[in-house]
Amino acid sequence: MAEREWVRCPVCGSKTRLQIRADTELKKFPLYCPKCRRESLIDAKNLQVTVIKRLEEKMQR
Ligand SMILES: [Zn+2]
């Protein structure tokens, strides 16, 4: 059986509704947290989640 893990929200630390497997690879995935309602861009590989960008920081050009 493939190992699976719930991805946690990098902002508030609660579980999101996203599960990844040991062989799941995500690139710039917009992870949405139903709890704090924020979206974070993440990469995931080998069950390691990397936050690319915390909250959509107000990007002013
Ligand atoms: Zn959250």
N, CA, C, O and the ligand as a Tripos MOL2 file, in Angstrom:
@<TRIPOS>MOLECULE
protein
  245   243    62     0     0
PROTEIN
NO_CHARGES

@<TRIPOS>ATOM
      1 N           0.8320   -1.1960    0.0000 N.3       1 MET1
      2 CA          0.0000    0.0000    0.0000 C.3       1 MET1
      3 C           0.8710    1.2510    0.0000 C.2       1 MET1
      4 O           1.8620    1.3430    0.7240 O.2       1 MET1
      5 N           0.4870    2.1780   -0.8030 N.am      2 ALA2
      6 CA          1.2560    3.4210   -0.8590 C.3       2 ALA2
      7 C           1.0140    4.2460    0.3980 C.2       2 ALA2
      8 O          -0.0890    4.3140    0.9390 O.2       2 ALA2
      9 N           2.0640    4.8450    0.8160 N.am      3 GLU3
     10 CA          1.9650    5.6830    1.9950 C.3       3 GLU3
     11 C           1.2480    6.9730    1.6230 C.2       3 GLU3
     12 O           1.4630    7.5450    0.5540 O.2       3 GLU3
     13 N           0.4140    7.4010    2.5120 N.am      4 ARG4
     14 CA         -0.3270    8.6350    2.2310 C.3       4 ARG4
     15 C          -0.2680    9.5580    3.4260 C.2       4 ARG4
     16 O          -0.2100    9.1230    4.5760 O.2       4 ARG4
     17 N          -0.2830   10.8110    3.1310 N.am      5 GLU5
     18 CA         -0.2920   11.7790    4.2210 C.3       5 GLU5
     19 C          -1.1600   12.9660    3.8860 C.2       5 GLU5
     20 O          -1.2860   13.3720    2.7300 O.2       5 GLU5
     21 N          -1.7460   13.5010    4.9110 N.am      6 TRP6
     22 CA         -2.5190   14.7150    4.7310 C.3       6 TRP6
     23 C          -1.5500   15.8790    4.6910 C.2       6 TRP6
     24 O          -0.5850   15.9490    5.4520 O.2       6 TRP6
     25 N          -1.8360   16.7690    3.7970 N.am      7 VAL7
     26 CA         -1.0030   17.9660    3.7230 C.3       7 VAL7
     27 C          -1.5360   18.9830    4.7210 C.2       7 VAL7
     28 O          -2.7350   19.2560    4.7870 O.2       7 VAL7
     29 N          -0.6270   19.5220    5.4780 N.am      8 ARG8
     30 CA         -1.0510   20.5210    6.4590 C.3       8 ARG8
     31 C          -0.9000   21.9290    5.9110 C.2       8 ARG8
     32 O          -0.0310   22.2220    5.0910 O.2       8 ARG8
     33 N          -1.7580   22.7620    6.3860 N.am      9 CYS9
     34 CA         -1.7110   24.1670    5.9790 C.3       9 CYS9
     35 C          -0.4750   24.8250    6.5910 C.2       9 CYS9
     36 O          -0.2690   24.7720    7.8040 O.2       9 CYS9
     37 N           0.3370   25.4390    5.7480 N.am     10 PRO10
     38 CA          1.5450   26.0880    6.2700 C.3      10 PRO10
     39 C           1.2400   27.3450    7.0750 C.2      10 PRO10
     40 O           2.0970   27.8580    7.7950 O.2      10 PRO10
     41 N           0.0380   27.8200    6.9470 N.am     11 VAL11
     42 CA         -0.3160   29.0460    7.6570 C.3      11 VAL11
     43 C          -0.7970   28.7500    9.0720 C.2      11 VAL11
     44 O          -0.2680   29.2960   10.0400 O.2      11 VAL11
     45 N          -1.7980   27.8860    9.1900 N.am     12 CYS12
     46 CA         -2.3620   27.6380   10.5160 C.3      12 CYS12
     47 C          -2.0320   26.2400   11.0340 C.2      12 CYS12
     48 O          -2.2980   25.9360   12.1970 O.2      12 CYS12
     49 N          -1.4670   25.4050   10.2040 N.am     13 GLY13
     50 CA         -1.0270   24.0920   10.6680 C.3      13 GLY13
     51 C          -2.0930   23.0180   10.7430 C.2      13 GLY13
     52 O          -1.8150   21.9010   11.1790 O.2      13 GLY13
     53 N          -3.2990   23.3330   10.3290 N.am     14 SER14
     54 CA         -4.3300   22.3020   10.3810 C.3      14 SER14
     55 C          -4.3430   21.4960    9.0860 C.2      14 SER14
     56 O          -3.8170   21.9140    8.0550 O.2      14 SER14
     57 N          -4.9540   20.3480    9.1820 N.am     15 LYS15
     58 CA         -4.9990   19.4880    8.0080 C.3      15 LYS15
     59 C          -5.8920   20.0860    6.9350 C.2      15 LYS15
     60 O          -6.9520   20.6460    7.2170 O.2      15 LYS15
     61 N          -5.4400   19.9530    5.7150 N.am     16 THR16
     62 CA         -6.2810   20.4020    4.6130 C.3      16 THR16
     63 C          -6.9790   19.1650    4.0620 C.2      16 THR16
     64 O          -6.8750   18.0790    4.6320 O.2      16 THR16
     65 N          -7.6680   19.3330    2.9850 N.am     17 ARG17
     66 CA         -8.3630   18.1630    2.4150 C.3      17 ARG17
     67 C          -7.5250   17.4640    1.3810 C.2      17 ARG17
     68 O          -8.0010   16.5970    0.6490 O.2      17 ARG17
     69 N          -6.2770   17.8520    1.3320 N.am     18 LEU18
     70 CA         -5.4150   17.2770    0.3120 C.3      18 LEU18
     71 C          -4.5420   16.1690    0.8820 C.2      18 LEU18
     72 O          -3.8780   16.3350    1.9060 O.2      18 LEU18
     73 N          -4.5610   15.0550    0.2020 N.am     19 GLN19
     74 CA         -3.7130   13.9340    0.5890 C.3      19 GLN19
     75 C          -2.6890   13.7180   -0.5000 C.2      19 GLN19
     76 O          -2.9900   13.8090   -1.6910 O.2      19 GLN19
     77 N          -1.4840   13.4320   -0.0750 N.am     20 ILE20
     78 CA         -0.4760   13.0920   -1.0800 C.3      20 ILE20
     79 C           0.0850   11.7160   -0.7740 C.2      20 ILE20
     80 O           0.1100   11.2710    0.3730 O.2      20 ILE20
     81 N           0.5210   11.0730   -1.8030 N.am     21 ARG21
     82 CA          1.1310    9.7600   -1.6740 C.3      21 ARG21
     83 C           2.6400    9.9140   -1.7190 C.2      21 ARG21
     84 O           3.1670   10.9730   -2.0620 O.2      21 ARG21
     85 N           3.3100    8.8560   -1.3720 N.am     22 ALA22
     86 CA          4.7720    8.8880   -1.3660 C.3      22 ALA22
     87 C           5.3130    9.2060   -2.7530 C.2      22 ALA22
     88 O           6.3960    9.7760   -2.8890 O.2      22 ALA22
     89 N           4.5580    8.8360   -3.7750 N.am     23 ASP23
     90 CA          5.0500    9.0920   -5.1280 C.3      23 ASP23
     91 C           4.3440   10.2750   -5.8000 C.2      23 ASP23
     92 O           4.4220   10.4590   -7.0150 O.2      23 ASP23
     93 N           3.6680   11.0540   -4.9920 N.am     24 THR24
     94 CA          3.0170   12.2420   -5.5490 C.3      24 THR24
     95 C           4.0230   13.3680   -5.7140 C.2      24 THR24
     96 O           4.8590   13.6220   -4.8470 O.2      24 THR24
     97 N           3.9160   14.0220   -6.8370 N.am     25 GLU25
     98 CA          4.7650   15.1870   -7.0340 C.3      25 GLU25
     99 C           3.8860   16.3640   -7.4060 C.2      25 GLU25
    100 O           3.0960   16.3040   -8.3480 O.2      25 GLU25
    101 N           4.0370   17.4110   -6.6630 N.am     26 LEU26
    102 CA          3.2700   18.6160   -6.9470 C.3      26 LEU26
    103 C           4.2280   19.7560   -7.2100 C.2      26 LEU26
    104 O           5.2850   19.8820   -6.5920 O.2      26 LEU26
    105 N           3.8200   20.5600   -8.1310 N.am     27 LYS27
    106 CA          4.6300   21.7410   -8.4450 C.3      27 LYS27
    107 C           3.7220   22.9430   -8.4580 C.2      27 LYS27
    108 O           2.7440   23.0020   -9.2030 O.2      27 LYS27
    109 N           4.0630   23.9030   -7.6160 N.am     28 LYS28
    110 CA          3.2700   25.1280   -7.5540 C.3      28 LYS28
    111 C           1.7910   24.8240   -7.4390 C.2      28 LYS28
    112 O           0.9590   25.3700   -8.1630 O.2      28 LYS28
    113 N           1.4950   23.9430   -6.5150 N.am     29 PHE29
    114 CA          0.1050   23.5830   -6.2970 C.3      29 PHE29
    115 C          -0.5410   24.5930   -5.3550 C.2      29 PHE29
    116 O          -0.0170   24.8620   -4.2740 O.2      29 PHE29
    117 N          -1.6740   25.1500   -5.7610 N.am     30 PRO30
    118 CA         -2.3570   26.0970   -4.8820 C.3      30 PRO30
    119 C          -3.1420   25.3590   -3.8110 C.2      30 PRO30
    120 O          -4.2670   24.9110   -4.0300 O.2      30 PRO30
    121 N          -2.5300   25.2470   -2.6730 N.am     31 LEU31
    122 CA         -3.1480   24.5320   -1.5580 C.3      31 LEU31
    123 C          -4.1090   25.4500   -0.8240 C.2      31 LEU31
    124 O          -3.7260   26.4970   -0.3040 O.2      31 LEU31
    125 N          -5.3460   25.0370   -0.7970 N.am     32 TYR32
    126 CA         -6.3490   25.8660   -0.1330 C.3      32 TYR32
    127 C          -6.6870   25.2790    1.2200 C.2      32 TYR32
    128 O          -6.9560   24.0850    1.3450 O.2      32 TYR32
    129 N          -6.6710   26.1190    2.2160 N.am     33 CYS33
    130 CA         -7.0030   25.6620    3.5600 C.3      33 CYS33
    131 C          -8.4300   26.0660    3.8980 C.2      33 CYS33
    132 O          -8.7650   27.2500    3.9090 O.2      33 CYS33
    133 N          -9.2730   25.0660    4.1760 N.am     34 PRO34
    134 CA        -10.6680   25.3740    4.4890 C.3      34 PRO34
    135 C         -10.8270   26.0290    5.8500 C.2      34 PRO34
    136 O         -11.8710   26.6090    6.1520 O.2      34 PRO34
    137 N          -9.8150   25.9380    6.6490 N.am     35 LYS35
    138 CA         -9.9250   26.5030    7.9880 C.3      35 LYS35
    139 C          -9.6100   28.0010    8.0230 C.2      35 LYS35
    140 O         -10.4220   28.8030    8.4840 O.2      35 LYS35
    141 N          -8.4550   28.3590    7.5430 N.am     36 CYS36
    142 CA         -8.1270   29.7910    7.5660 C.3      36 CYS36
    143 C          -8.4080   30.4540    6.2270 C.2      36 CYS36
    144 O          -8.2260   31.6600    6.0540 O.2      36 CYS36
    145 N          -8.8530   29.6370    5.2920 N.am     37 ARG37
    146 CA         -9.2490   30.1650    3.9880 C.3      37 ARG37
    147 C          -8.1410   30.9120    3.2690 C.2      37 ARG37
    148 O          -8.3630   31.9430    2.6340 O.2      37 ARG37
    149 N          -6.9720   30.3740    3.3840 N.am     38 ARG38
    150 CA         -5.8810   30.9950    2.6660 C.3      38 ARG38
    151 C          -5.3070   29.9900    1.6890 C.2      38 ARG38
    152 O          -5.4560   28.7780    1.8450 O.2      38 ARG38
    153 N          -4.6700   30.5110    0.7130 N.am     39 GLU39
    154 CA         -4.0810   29.6590   -0.2910 C.3      39 GLU39
    155 C          -2.5760   29.8140   -0.2520 C.2      39 GLU39
    156 O          -2.0510   30.9250   -0.1750 O.2      39 GLU39
    157 N          -1.9010   28.7040   -0.3040 N.am     40 SER40
    158 CA         -0.4450   28.7410   -0.3330 C.3      40 SER40
    159 C           0.0270   27.9410   -1.5260 C.2      40 SER40
    160 O          -0.5690   26.9260   -1.8850 O.2      40 SER40
    161 N           1.0720   28.3950   -2.1190 N.am     41 LEU41
    162 CA          1.6490   27.6540   -3.2310 C.3      41 LEU41
    163 C           2.6500   26.6660   -2.6700 C.2      41 LEU41
    164 O           3.5660   27.0430   -1.9400 O.2      41 LEU41
    165 N           2.4760   25.4140   -3.0100 N.am     42 ILE42
    166 CA          3.3930   24.4130   -2.4650 C.3      42 ILE42
    167 C           3.9680   23.5100   -3.5540 C.2      42 ILE42
    168 O           3.4040   23.3450   -4.6360 O.2      42 ILE42
    169 N           5.0830   22.9540   -3.2190 N.am     43 ASP43
    170 CA          5.6680   21.8640   -3.9840 C.3      43 ASP43
    171 C           5.6210   20.6580   -3.0710 C.2      43 ASP43
    172 O           5.7220   20.8030   -1.8520 O.2      43 ASP43
    173 N           5.4720   19.4900   -3.6250 N.am     44 ALA44
    174 CA          5.5140   18.2960   -2.7960 C.3      44 ALA44
    175 C           6.2110   17.1770   -3.5380 C.2      44 ALA44
    176 O           5.9640   16.9280   -4.7190 O.2      44 ALA44
    177 N           7.0740   16.5210   -2.8210 N.am     45 LYS45
    178 CA          7.7820   15.3870   -3.3930 C.3      45 LYS45
    179 C           8.2350   14.4980   -2.2500 C.2      45 LYS45
    180 O           8.7080   14.9830   -1.2220 O.2      45 LYS45
    181 N           8.0880   13.1920   -2.4370 N.am     46 ASN46
    182 CA          8.4690   12.2340   -1.3990 C.3      46 ASN46
    183 C           7.8930   12.5980   -0.0350 C.2      46 ASN46
    184 O           8.5630   12.4910    0.9920 O.2      46 ASN46
    185 N           6.6480   13.0250   -0.0510 N.am     47 LEU47
    186 CA          5.9430   13.4110    1.1740 C.3      47 LEU47
    187 C           6.5380   14.6310    1.8620 C.2      47 LEU47
    188 O           6.2030   14.9450    3.0040 O.2      47 LEU47
    189 N           7.4040   15.2930    1.1620 N.am     48 GLN48
    190 CA          7.9740   16.5280    1.7060 C.3      48 GLN48
    191 C           7.2660   17.7020    1.0500 C.2      48 GLN48
    192 O           7.2250   17.8200   -0.1740 O.2      48 GLN48
    193 N           6.7240   18.5440    1.8670 N.am     49 VAL49
    194 CA          6.0220   19.6990    1.3270 C.3      49 VAL49
    195 C           6.8500   20.9630    1.5280 C.2      49 VAL49
    196 O           7.3220   21.2630    2.6240 O.2      49 VAL49
    197 N           7.0030   21.6750    0.4480 N.am     50 THR50
    198 CA          7.7410   22.9280    0.5180 C.3      50 THR50
    199 C           6.8190   24.0720    0.1610 C.2      50 THR50
    200 O           6.1260   24.0330   -0.8560 O.2      50 THR50
    201 N           6.8140   25.0610    0.9800 N.am     51 VAL51
    202 CA          5.9760   26.2220    0.6910 C.3      51 VAL51
    203 C           6.7420   27.1810   -0.1880 C.2      51 VAL51
    204 O           7.8220   27.6580    0.1610 O.2      51 VAL51
    205 N           6.1570   27.4470   -1.3280 N.am     52 ILE52
    206 CA          6.8240   28.3680   -2.2390 C.3      52 ILE52
    207 C           6.5590   29.7920   -1.7930 C.2      52 ILE52
    208 O           7.4560   30.6290   -1.7000 O.2      52 ILE52
    209 N           5.3150   30.0200   -1.5290 N.am     53 LYS53
    210 CA          4.9640   31.3680   -1.1510 C.3      53 LYS53
    211 C           3.8790   31.3000   -0.0990 C.2      53 LYS53
    212 O           2.8400   30.6750   -0.3120 O.2      53 LYS53
    213 N           4.1070   31.9240    1.0060 N.am     54 ARG54
    214 CA          3.0580   31.9880    2.0050 C.3      54 ARG54
    215 C           1.9690   32.8610    1.4250 C.2      54 ARG54
    216 O           2.1400   33.4580    0.3620 O.2      54 ARG54
    217 N           0.8760   32.9330    2.1070 N.am     55 LEU55
    218 CA         -0.2380   33.7450    1.6440 C.3      55 LEU55
    219 C           0.0810   34.5820    0.4140 C.2      55 LEU55
    220 O           1.2390   34.8820    0.1210 O.2      55 LEU55
    221 N          -0.9080   34.9230   -0.2480 N.am     56 GLU56
    222 CA         -0.7210   35.8170   -1.3710 C.3      56 GLU56
    223 C          -0.3720   37.1560   -0.7630 C.2      56 GLU56
    224 O          -1.2490   37.9510   -0.4240 O.2      56 GLU56
    225 N           0.8750   37.3860   -0.6340 N.am     57 GLU57
    226 CA          1.2600   38.6700   -0.0620 C.3      57 GLU57
    227 C           0.8900   39.7350   -1.0560 C.2      57 GLU57
    228 O           1.0550   39.5970   -2.2680 O.2      57 GLU57
    229 N           0.3990   40.7690   -0.5050 N.am     58 LYS58
    230 CA         -0.0450   41.8580   -1.3780 C.3      58 LYS58
    231 C           1.0960   42.2590   -2.2890 C.2      58 LYS58
    232 O           2.0430   42.9480   -1.9090 O.2      58 LYS58
    233 N           0.9500   41.8020   -3.4760 N.am     59 MET59
    234 CA          1.9980   42.1300   -4.4160 C.3      59 MET59
    235 C           1.6660   43.4140   -5.1390 C.2      59 MET59
    236 O           0.7610   43.4780   -5.9710 O.2      59 MET59
    237 N           2.4030   44.4010   -4.8050 N.am     60 GLN60
    238 CA          2.1770   45.6810   -5.4690 C.3      60 GLN60
    239 C           3.2480   45.8710   -6.5050 C.2      60 GLN60
    240 O           4.4450   45.7500   -6.2450 O.2      60 GLN60
    241 N           2.7870   46.1620   -7.6460 N.am     61 ARG61
    242 CA          3.7790   46.3910   -8.6950 C.3      61 ARG61
    243 C           4.2020   47.8390   -8.7080 C.2      61 ARG61
    244 O           5.0360   48.2310   -9.5250 O.2      61 ARG61
    245 ZN         -4.8670   27.2070    7.3620 Zn       62 ZN62
@<TRIPOS>BOND
     1     1     2 1
     2     2     3 1
     3     3     4 2
     4     3     5 am
     5     5     6 1
     6     6     7 1
     7     7     8 2
     8     7     9 am
     9     9    10 1
    10    10    11 1
    11    11    12 2
    12    11    13 am
    13    13    14 1
    14    14    15 1
    15    15    16 2
    16    15    17 am
    17    17    18 1
    18    18    19 1
    19    19    20 2
    20    19    21 am
    21    21    22 1
    22    22    23 1
    23    23    24 2
    24    23    25 am
    25    25    26 1
    26    26    27 1
    27    27    28 2
    28    27    29 am
    29    29    30 1
    30    30    31 1
    31    31    32 2
    32    31    33 am
    33    33    34 1
    34    34    35 1
    35    35    36 2
    36    35    37 am
    37    37    38 1
    38    38    39 1
    39    39    40 2
    40    39    41 am
    41    41    42 1
    42    42    43 1
    43    43    44 2
    44    43    45 am
    45    45    46 1
    46    46    47 1
    47    47    48 2
    48    47    49 am
    49    49    50 1
    50    50    51 1
    51    51    52 2
    52    51    53 am
    53    53    54 1
    54    54    55 1
    55    55    56 2
    56    55    57 am
    57    57    58 1
    58    58    59 1
    59    59    60 2
    60    59    61 am
    61    61    62 1
    62    62    63 1
    63    63    64 2
    64    63    65 am
    65    65    66 1
    66    66    67 1
    67    67    68 2
    68    67    69 am
    69    69    70 1
    70    70    71 1
    71    71    72 2
    72    71    73 am
    73    73    74 1
    74    74    75 1
    75    75    76 2
    76    75    77 am
    77    77    78 1
    78    78    79 1
    79    79    80 2
    80    79    81 am
    81    81    82 1
    82    82    83 1
    83    83    84 2
    84    83    85 am
    85    85    86 1
    86    86    87 1
    87    87    88 2
    88    87    89 am
    89    89    90 1
    90    90    91 1
    91    91    92 2
    92    91    93 am
    93    93    94 1
    94    94    95 1
    95    95    96 2
    96    95    97 am
    97    97    98 1
    98    98    99 1
    99    99   100 2
   100    99   101 am
   101   101   102 1
   102   102   103 1
   103   103   104 2
   104   103   105 am
   105   105   106 1
   106   106   107 1
   107   107   108 2
   108   107   109 am
   109   109   110 1
   110   110   111 1
   111   111   112 2
   112   111   113 am
   113   113   114 1
   114   114   115 1
   115   115   116 2
   116   115   117 am
   117   117   118 1
   118   118   119 1
   119   119   120 2
   120   119   121 am
   121   121   122 1
   122   122   123 1
   123   123   124 2
   124   123   125 am
   125   125   126 1
   126   126   127 1
   127   127   128 2
   128   127   129 am
   129   129   130 1
   130   130   131 1
   131   131   132 2
   132   131   133 am
   133   133   134 1
   134   134   135 1
   135   135   136 2
   136   135   137 am
   137   137   138 1
   138   138   139 1
   139   139   140 2
   140   139   141 am
   141   141   142 1
   142   142   143 1
   143   143   144 2
   144   143   145 am
   145   145   146 1
   146   146   147 1
   147   147   148 2
   148   147   149 am
   149   149   150 1
   150   150   151 1
   151   151   152 2
   152   151   153 am
   153   153   154 1
   154   154   155 1
   155   155   156 2
   156   155   157 am
   157   157   158 1
   158   158   159 1
   159   159   160 2
   160   159   161 am
   161   161   162 1
   162   162   163 1
   163   163   164 2
   164   163   165 am
   165   165   166 1
   166   166   167 1
   167   167   168 2
   168   167   169 am
   169   169   170 1
   170   170   171 1
   171   171   172 2
   172   171   173 am
   173   173   174 1
   174   174   175 1
   175   175   176 2
   176   175   177 am
   177   177   178 1
   178   178   179 1
   179   179   180 2
   180   179   181 am
   181   181   182 1
   182   182   183 1
   183   183   184 2
   184   183   185 am
   185   185   186 1
   186   186   187 1
   187   187   188 2
   188   187   189 am
   189   189   190 1
   190   190   191 1
   191   191   192 2
   192   191   193 am
   193   193   194 1
   194   194   195 1
   195   195   196 2
   196   195   197 am
   197   197   198 1
   198   198   199 1
   199   199   200 2
   200   199   201 am
   201   201   202 1
   202   202   203 1
   203   203   204 2
   204   203   205 am
   205   205   206 1
   206   206   207 1
   207   207   208 2
   208   207   209 am
   209   209   210 1
   210   210   211 1
   211   211   212 2
   212   211   213 am
   213   213   214 1
   214   214   215 1
   215   215   216 2
   216   215   217 am
   217   217   218 1
   218   218   219 1
   219   219   220 2
   220   219   221 am
   221   221   222 1
   222   222   223 1
   223   223   224 2
   224   223   225 am
   225   225   226 1
   226   226   227 1
   227   227   228 2
   228   227   229 am
   229   229   230 1
   230   230   231 1
   231   231   232 2
   232   231   233 am
   233   233   234 1
   234   234   235 1
   235   235   236 2
   236   235   237 am
   237   237   238 1
   238   238   239 1
   239   239   240 2
   240   239   241 am
   241   241   242 1
   242   242   243 1
   243   243   244 2
@<TRIPOS>SUBSTRUCTURE
     1 MET1         2 RESIDUE 1 A MET
     2 ALA2         6 RESIDUE 1 A ALA
     3 GLU3        10 RESIDUE 1 A GLU
     4 ARG4        14 RESIDUE 1 A ARG
     5 GLU5        18 RESIDUE 1 A GLU
     6 TRP6        22 RESIDUE 1 A TRP
     7 VAL7        26 RESIDUE 1 A VAL
     8 ARG8        30 RESIDUE 1 A ARG
     9 CYS9        34 RESIDUE 1 A CYS
    10 PRO10       38 RESIDUE 1 A PRO
    11 VAL11       42 RESIDUE 1 A VAL
    12 CYS12       46 RESIDUE 1 A CYS
    13 GLY13       50 RESIDUE 1 A GLY
    14 SER14       54 RESIDUE 1 A SER
    15 LYS15       58 RESIDUE 1 A LYS
    16 THR16       62 RESIDUE 1 A THR
    17 ARG17       66 RESIDUE 1 A ARG
    18 LEU18       70 RESIDUE 1 A LEU
    19 GLN19       74 RESIDUE 1 A GLN
    20 ILE20       78 RESIDUE 1 A ILE
    21 ARG21       82 RESIDUE 1 A ARG
    22 ALA22       86 RESIDUE 1 A ALA
    23 ASP23       90 RESIDUE 1 A ASP
    24 THR24       94 RESIDUE 1 A THR
    25 GLU25       98 RESIDUE 1 A GLU
    26 LEU26      102 RESIDUE 1 A LEU
    27 LYS27      106 RESIDUE 1 A LYS
    28 LYS28      110 RESIDUE 1 A LYS
    29 PHE29      114 RESIDUE 1 A PHE
    30 PRO30      118 RESIDUE 1 A PRO
    31 LEU31      122 RESIDUE 1 A LEU
    32 TYR32      126 RESIDUE 1 A TYR
    33 CYS33      130 RESIDUE 1 A CYS
    34 PRO34      134 RESIDUE 1 A PRO
    35 LYS35      138 RESIDUE 1 A LYS
    36 CYS36      142 RESIDUE 1 A CYS
    37 ARG37      146 RESIDUE 1 A ARG
    38 ARG38      150 RESIDUE 1 A ARG
    39 GLU39      154 RESIDUE 1 A GLU
    40 SER40      158 RESIDUE 1 A SER
    41 LEU41      162 RESIDUE 1 A LEU
    42 ILE42      166 RESIDUE 1 A ILE
    43 ASP43      170 RESIDUE 1 A ASP
    44 ALA44      174 RESIDUE 1 A ALA
    45 LYS45      178 RESIDUE 1 A LYS
    46 ASN46      182 RESIDUE 1 A ASN
    47 LEU47      186 RESIDUE 1 A LEU
    48 GLN48      190 RESIDUE 1 A GLN
    49 VAL49      194 RESIDUE 1 A VAL
    50 THR50      198 RESIDUE 1 A THR
    51 VAL51      202 RESIDUE 1 A VAL
    52 ILE52      206 RESIDUE 1 A ILE
    53 LYS53      210 RESIDUE 1 A LYS
    54 ARG54      214 RESIDUE 1 A ARG
    55 LEU55      218 RESIDUE 1 A LEU
    56 GLU56      222 RESIDUE 1 A GLU
    57 GLU57      226 RESIDUE 1 A GLU
    58 LYS58      230 RESIDUE 1 A LYS
    59 MET59      234 RESIDUE 1 A MET
    60 GLN60      238 RESIDUE 1 A GLN
    61 ARG61      242 RESIDUE 1 A ARG
    62 ZN62       245 GROUP 0 **** ****
